[in-house]
């Protein structure tokens, strides 16, 4: 896919070195930077196609969460608040002021908490799926353990088979292979992201973050759960946008369509892509 060049960079944060992907115009565009937070157990590489597209008219950054991708891990299991605070370190190291944020799955909760911690800095928030779990569902996620590593080498095969089976139709094997390796890193701590997400009070955060929030709801494992967020959206511009038929890997299959939705929300550019709900969805 053509687009802006995506570069890689390291900066210091509270847990050591943080790795990031960055794209953007050479000259100031007048648009706020977009900073992206990934799902677990992936890394910022998952946003590479989107960064290339969004980087045509603004700085676009995707940060490897501490303990994922190429970022150093915290010494002990962190909370979503810890992850968000470390993202703040990275943003400060990059010299970014006002910004928009985007999160995916676990990254959605990091984005919410980032906006909660830095209300004067964040303008708009985009969430790709959001785990609005009940207490019982959260308890199940909080009990997640490190993955079992098998001596016969079947572990990556099981993960690869699962990735192929779950991926949205049209996602190329090349794209899956480019991203797959990051799911196999840090096998003893990669469950920390899910545990942190399970313990995060998303309802409280949604009610507190009085910013325009757009929630994109693809047909993945959170498709029936994400709409519960509708009861907690407070800003009149906040809304949920269903994406039926779109599944895991949609950022790679539908990059241009997603970028159009993002620009419409961030910049007020009209776009026919998707089906928008103008009011918060109530389940």
C-alpha positions in Angstrom: 0.0 0.0 0.0 1.4 3.4 -1.0 1.4 6.2 1.6 3.7 8.0 4.0 6.9 6.3 5.1 6.6 4.5 8.4 9.7 4.9 10.5 10.8 3.3 13.8 12.1 5.0 16.9 13.0 4.4 20.5 12.5 6.9 23.4 12.9 6.6 27.1 10.0 6.0 29.4 9.4 5.0 33.1 9.9 1.3 32.3 12.9 1.6 30.1 13.0 2.1 26.3 9.8 2.3 24.4 9.6 1.4 20.8 7.3 3.1 18.3 6.3 3.4 14.7 5.8 6.9 13.2 4.7 8.5 10.0 3.8 12.0 9.0 4.3 14.9 6.6 7.6 16.8 6.5 5.8 20.2 7.0 3.3 21.2 9.6 -0.2 20.2 8.4 -2.4 22.0 10.9 -3.9 18.7 12.0 -3.3 17.2 15.5 -1.1 14.1 15.8 -2.9 10.8 16.1 -1.4 8.4 18.7 -2.4 4.7 18.6 -2.4 2.0 21.3 -2.5 -1.6 20.2 -4.4 -4.8 21.4 -2.7 -7.5 23.4 -0.5 -9.4 22.7 0.4 -7.5 19.6 2.5 -4.3 19.0 2.3 -1.1 17.1 3.2 -2.9 13.9 -0.5 -3.8 13.7 -1.2 -0.2 12.8 1.5 0.1 10.1 -0.9 0.3 7.1 -3.1 2.8 8.9 -0.1 5.0 9.9 1.0 5.1 6.3 -2.4 6.3 5.2 -3.0 8.8 8.1 0.6 10.0 7.9 -0.2 11.7 4.6 -1.7 14.7 6.4 -0.7 14.4 10.1 1.8 12.9 12.4 0.6 9.3 13.2 2.3 7.3 15.9 1.8 3.7 17.3 3.6 2.8 20.5 4.6 -0.7 21.6 3.0 -1.0 25.1 5.7 -1.8 27.7 6.4 -5.5 27.7 5.1 -5.9 24.1 6.8 -5.7 20.7 10.2 -4.1 21.2 9.4 -2.1 24.3 11.0 -2.9 27.6 8.8 -4.7 30.2 7.8 -3.3 33.6 9.4 -5.1 36.5 6.0 -6.2 37.9 2.5 -6.6 36.4 1.1 -3.2 35.5 -2.4 -1.7 35.5 -4.0 0.1 32.6 -3.2 3.3 34.5 0.5 2.3 34.5 0.4 1.6 30.7 -1.3 5.0 30.1 1.2 6.9 32.2 4.1 5.3 30.3 2.5 6.3 27.0 2.4 9.9 28.4 6.2 9.6 28.9 6.6 8.7 25.2 4.3 11.5 24.0 6.3 14.0 26.1 9.6 12.6 24.8 8.3 13.1 21.2 7.4 16.7 22.0 3.7 16.2 21.2 1.2 18.7 22.7 -2.5 18.4 21.9 -3.4 15.2 20.2 -6.1 12.7 19.3 -5.9 9.1 20.5 -7.0 5.7 19.1 -7.0 2.4 20.9 -7.8 -1.2 19.9 -9.2 -3.8 22.4 -6.7 -3.5 25.4 -5.4 -0.4 23.7 -8.9 1.1 23.9 -8.7 1.0 27.7 -5.2 2.5 27.5 -6.6 5.3 25.3 -9.5 6.0 27.7 -7.2 6.1 30.6 -4.7 8.3 28.7 -7.6 10.8 28.1 -8.6 10.5 31.7 -5.1 11.3 32.9 -4.5 14.1 30.4 -7.8 15.8 29.8 -6.3 19.1 28.7 -4.1 17.4 26.1 -6.6 14.9 24.4 -9.1 16.4 22.0 -10.9 13.3 20.6 -10.9 9.5 21.3 -11.4 6.6 18.9 -11.9 3.1 20.3 -11.8 -0.1 18.2 -13.9 -2.6 20.2 -14.2 -2.1 24.0 -14.4 -4.9 26.6 -17.4 -3.7 28.6 -17.4 -6.9 30.7 -19.6 -7.8 33.6 -17.9 -8.5 37.0 -18.2 -12.2 36.2 -16.6 -11.8 32.8 -13.9 -9.5 34.2 -13.0 -12.1 36.9 -12.5 -14.7 34.1 -10.1 -12.4 32.3 -8.3 -11.4 35.5 -7.4 -15.1 36.1 -5.6 -15.5 32.8 -2.2 -17.2 33.2 1.0 -17.2 31.1 0.6 -19.3 28.0 1.9 -22.9 28.0 5.0 -23.4 25.9 5.3 -26.9 24.4 8.7 -28.5 23.8 7.5 -30.0 20.5 7.1 -26.6 19.0 3.3 -26.7 18.6 2.7 -23.4 20.4 3.3 -21.0 17.4 1.4 -23.4 15.1 -1.6 -23.3 17.4 -1.5 -19.5 17.5 -1.0 -19.2 13.7 -3.9 -21.6 13.0 -6.1 -19.5 15.3 -5.0 -16.3 13.6 -5.8 -17.7 10.1 -9.2 -19.1 11.3 -10.3 -15.8 12.9 -9.0 -13.3 10.3 -11.4 -11.3 8.2 -11.9 -12.6 4.6 -9.5 -10.7 2.3 -6.6 -10.5 4.8 -3.5 -11.6 3.1 -1.2 -14.3 4.4 1.7 -11.8 3.9 0.1 -9.3 6.2 -0.6 -12.0 8.8 3.0 -13.2 8.6 4.3 -9.6 8.9 2.5 -9.2 12.2 2.4 -12.7 13.6 5.9 -12.8 15.2 5.1 -10.2 17.8 2.4 -12.4 19.3 5.1 -14.9 20.2 7.3 -12.5 22.1 7.4 -12.2 25.9 5.4 -15.4 26.5 5.7 -15.2 30.3 4.3 -11.7 30.5 2.1 -11.2 27.4 -1.0 -12.1 29.4 -0.5 -8.9 31.5 -2.3 -6.8 29.0 -5.5 -8.9 29.2 -5.3 -9.0 33.0 -4.9 -5.3 33.2 -7.8 -4.7 30.8 -10.1 -7.1 32.9 -9.4 -5.0 36.0 -10.0 -1.6 34.4 -13.2 0.3 35.3 -14.2 1.2 31.8 -17.7 2.4 32.8 -16.2 5.0 35.2 -13.7 6.1 32.6 -16.3 6.6 29.9 -18.5 8.6 32.2 -15.6 10.8 33.3 -13.9 11.4 29.9 -16.1 14.2 28.5 -14.6 14.2 25.1 -16.1 13.2 21.7 -15.6 9.4 21.5 -16.2 7.3 18.4 -16.4 3.6 19.0 -16.0 1.3 16.0 -17.6 -2.0 16.5 -16.3 -4.7 14.1 -17.8 -8.2 14.2 -15.1 -9.7 16.5 -15.2 -11.4 19.9 -16.4 -8.1 21.5 -19.1 -7.4 18.9 -22.0 -8.1 21.4 -20.1 -6.6 24.4 -18.9 -3.3 23.0 -22.4 -1.8 22.6 -22.8 -1.8 26.4 -20.7 1.4 26.3 -23.6 3.3 24.9 -25.1 3.9 28.3 -22.0 5.6 29.6 -21.1 8.0 26.7 -21.6 11.5 27.9 -20.5 13.9 25.1 -23.2 14.7 22.5 -20.8 13.9 19.6 -20.0 10.4 21.0 -21.4 7.5 19.1 -21.0 3.8 18.3 -20.5 2.7 14.7 -21.3 -0.9 13.9 -19.1 -2.7 11.3 -20.9 -5.9 10.5 -18.9 -8.4 8.5 -15.6 -6.8 9.5 -13.4 -9.0 11.7 -9.9 -9.3 13.0 -7.4 -7.8 10.6 -9.9 -5.2 9.3 -7.3 -2.5 9.7 -5.3 -4.2 6.9 -8.3 -5.2 4.7 -10.2 -2.0 5.0 -7.5 0.6 5.6 -8.8 3.3 3.3 -12.4 2.9 4.6 -11.2 3.1 8.3 -9.0 6.1 7.5 -12.0 7.9 5.9 -14.1 7.2 9.1 -11.3 8.6 11.3 -10.8 11.7 9.2 -14.6 12.3 9.2 -14.6 12.1 13.0 -11.4 14.1 13.6 -11.6 16.6 10.8 -15.3 16.9 9.9 -14.7 15.5 6.4 -17.8 13.9 5.0 -17.5 10.2 4.2 -20.0 7.6 3.0 -18.0 4.7 4.6 -19.7 2.6 7.2 -23.0 3.0 9.0 -22.9 5.7 11.7 -25.1 5.9 14.7 -25.6 9.6 15.5 -26.6 8.9 19.1 -25.0 6.7 21.6 -26.2 3.1 21.2 -28.1 1.7 24.1 -28.2 -2.1 24.6 
